Amino acid sequence: MKVEVEHLTSSSVRLQIEIPPEKVDQELNRNYQELRKNLSVPGFRKGKMPISMIKSRFADHAKAEAIQKLIPNALEEAIVQESLAPVGDPDFELDNAKLEEGMPLNFATVINVKPQIEIPDYSTIEIDKSPANVERDEVDKYIEQLRNREASFVPVEADRPVHENDCVQIDWESSIDGEPIENGSGKDSDIELGKESFHPDIESAIVGMNIGESKTTEVTFENEQNDEDGTTLATFNFTLKSITEKQLPELDDSFAQNHEYDNYDQMYAEIWNDLVEEKKRLRRLEQQQQVTDQLIEAINIDVPSSMIDQYVEQSIENINQQLKRDGQTAEEANINFETLPQELRESTIKQTKLNWIFDKIAENENIAITDDELDLNVRTVARQQDRDPDKYLSLLRASNRLDSYRNELRYQKICDLLIESASEKEKLIIT
């Protein structure tokens, strides 16, 4: 089979394909024989109608069937022959494709392909490789937050008005234009003034009040929802119930046991370790973002518009169908169909580039996830989640999620390589 390849862009080619006469005739004859076997024509027994008569009556049908079979098979063969990696659907040019017995069949098609990608030296990537250290004061701050969540507020005898930074207990309710605000009221609410637990205008209004006194104040809020401009005026009514003293639990073994630790020393050590692990996890995510962003920036890749358009169109259709199934409007689902197409285009282009780059790195470095690696990782995750490993594996297989699981493991393995090979980002020295 003759194939001529014309590179239109780095990611699209035009194939001019010639199917030899013998293949054309073979497919035509097969169609004629199939027609002869199945046709019932008056005057002839089934299967005995002369081929010449079938050709004269049903040539157009046989040729159309032959084209439907020959062209897709020829394209598939040409792709293998030319070692192409197609993406998306082909765009056939069949206006001049004519099939005649004893003649070759010529047609053309444009296909999108993965472009040739040159991966830069990994050391040109610069990332933050500083250790994920957690200082003691960060641990102390975290534990103090736990301690404050368990604080109690005890009324104190105070024949005086409220001072700044006092602790108080109030009843309150709020409204807009006389209509109560949903979830906008409270009974026996404890407030630590100066900690911004309430709107600062309300806290300021509480200062100077006496126990039993009620007050009404208006608070202006900036509109932050539905892209509305301007402000909203809300009315708050509140009554001062008491001035209170904030009491914090002691940081001792009893406090630790309330959090399911054996003693305070163990609690402190494990929290410190957990904070270190969390910082390591966040640092890893930052490093992954840094290496992927720099690779996408460094490598010029042309992603075919037709491929992106097709994906965006299908995505929007899927979203519309999901909204109908859920009985929601776009506004209720917080979806802006004016900006959505461009947002989808940008994210799809970025993800496509990254996928192609990682495919090339995997090819260059011979990175793959074996069945044994996949099985081991799935079972490890299952045990960490207190699941039965065999059942979890069966669940992933039944829901066709094993391939995506394998791809995620490959993604992480490639990130490991890039992060390890990247250079340490130079730090600014501040004097």
Secondary structure, DSSP 8 states (H G I E B T S, - for coil): -EEEEEEEETTEEEEEEEE-HHHHHHHHHHHHHHHHHH---TTS-TT-S-HHHHHHHHHHHHHHHHHHHHHHHHHHHHHHHTT--EEEEEEEE-TT----TTS-EEEEEEEEE--------GGG-EE--------HHHHHHHHHHHHHHT-EEEE----S---TT-EEEEEEEEEETTEEEEEEEEEEEEEETTS-SS-HHHHHHHTT--TT-EEEEEEEEE--STT--SEEEEEEEEEEEEEEEEE---SSHHHHHHTT-SSHHHHHHHHHHHHHHHHHHHHHHHHHHHHHHHHHHHS-----HHHHHHHHHHHHHHHHHHHHHHT--TTTTT--TTTHHHHHHHHHHHHHHHHHHHHHHHHHHT----HHHHHHHHHHHHHHTT--HHHHHHHHHHTT-HHHHHHHHHHHHHHHHHHHHSEE-------
